[in-house]
Amino acid sequence: MNKIKFMFVLLIVLSLFSCKEDIDITFDKAIIYNYGHSEIGITYDIPVKFFVKNKEIAYFRLYSMDENLANGIYNYSDVDVVNYIPFGYRANCSDKTFFKDRCKWNNNTITRGSVTVEKQNDKYTFIVNITDNKGVQHRGKFSGKVKKEDWYEKSKTGGLFNCADIWESYRQPNDGTFEFALQMNSGDTNNEIQLNATFIVNNPTDATGVYEFYNDVWCQYTNYPVQGSTARPNEFIQASGTIIITRVNEGWKYKVDVDVVSEKGVVIKGSFDGCDMRLWGNFFE
């Protein structure tokens, strides 16, 4: 009889262990940011950071039809978030997705996996099950209230800008140099920055350089950096300053750093280095 009882207790213990969640790490803090609508204007581009003892462990850019993240499983997609073609683009964004080159575990890029999201009011549960570019699998969980940053703080998590395009300018010099156009964006139609500039390069396959601009940069902003600093709709304001383009050894080819001041004295300072910069017309490949 005692043997039967012992086997019964052992069976219960084993079943409890078998039901235990297969989690390597429990995050103690999560922050949700929101860039507004993503590049295609349908899904929302929502960065999420996970921390342990205030150290950032994981960073995701999740795409959802719900600006507060819909419940469900967000799957990794081994494509660019947007494939640019001349004078337009083809979007790969879809609901409950995250894309290559946009998410990291520590300093390693995530190459496959999923993030499960469950929320009730302001309480969230995230279950992360991913593999990084070193082939290491990571499983983590967060459950509780998340911090949500205001839009300006949100934008800074990705370097301020969430989209950057370079393409051949309509105007081309006749001195053997090449002129290209740059456009960078952050936010959405209600809270946004759009910056446009043209620059000259000597080599059509290399965009790197330090470009000093004097009234050659045009910017449009709404509610940046604080409420009240609002340009009229579609009003582009001249600006001056520096734009630095450097090559990086990541999934994307270039990092763009911006430090300009509009004619109204508004400082726009930030960078784009968060994803694959697709270049119209296959320039700078």
C-alpha positions, 0 to 999 in steps of 0.5 A, a space after each residue: 500500500 505504501 508503495 502504491 502511495 509512493 508511486 502516486 505521489 511520484 506521478 503527481 510530482 513528475 506531472 507538475 514538473 512536466 507542466 512547468 514552463 520551459 523558460 530560461 529567463 524572466 524579465 522584470 520590466 517591459 517598455 512598449 513604444 509606438 512609432 505610429 503607423 508603419 511604413 505602409 500605413 496599415 499596421 503599427 510599428 511597435 518597439 518593445 524592450 525587455 529588461 532584467 535589473 535595468 539591463 536591456 536584454 531583448 529588443 523587438 519591433 512588432 507589427 500589429 493592427 492594434 496600436 497596443 498590440 493584439 493578442 496572438 503569436 507574432 512570427 519572425 519573417 525572413 524578409 525585409 519589412 519593405 522592398 523598395 522599387 523605383 518610385 514606389 515600394 512593395 510592402 511585406 508587413 502583415 499583422 502579428 509579424 516581426 522582420 529580419 535585421 530589426 530585433 536583437 537579443 543582447 548584441 545578437 540579431 534574431 533570426 527566427 522564432 516567435 513572441 506570444 502576446 496576451 493582454 488584459 487591460 493594462 497587464 501583458 504577458 509576453 512569451 519569447 522563444 527565439 534563436 539568434 544569429 549565433 544559433 543560440 535559443 533564448 526563451 523568456 517571459 514577462 508578465 505584469 504592467 508595462 511602461 508606455 512611453 510618450 511618442 517622442 521618447 518612443 521614437 528615440 528607441 530606434 535612433 529617432 527615425 524609423 525609415 530612411 530612403 536614398 535614391 537618384 535625384 532628378 537633377 544630375 551635375 555635369 562634372 562627373 559627380 552624382 546627386 542623390 536624395 535622402 528622406 527620413 521619417 519618424 512618427 505618423 500623420 499626427 506626430 511626425 518628422 520628415 526630413 529631406 536633403 540632397 547631397 553630392 557624391 563622387 562615387 555612385 556606389 558609395 554614400 558615405 561622407 560628412 555633408 554640411 548643409 546650409 538651407 539645403 535641408 527641408 523638414 516638416 514636423 508636427 508636435 515635435 519635440 513638444 506640443 506646440 511646435 507645429 508646422 502647417 500641413 505640408 509646410 517644409 521648413 529650411 534647415 541647416 546642419 550636418 548629416 553623416 552617412 557611414 557604412 556598417 557591418 550589419 544586415 543594413 548597409 548604412 547608418 545616417 546621423 542627423 544634427 540640423 536646426 530648422 529656420 524656426 530654431 527647432 533642433 532635429 538630432 537623431 539617427 537611423 540605424 535600425 533596419 535594412 535601408 533599401 535604395 531605389 534603383 539599386 544604387 549604392 549596392 
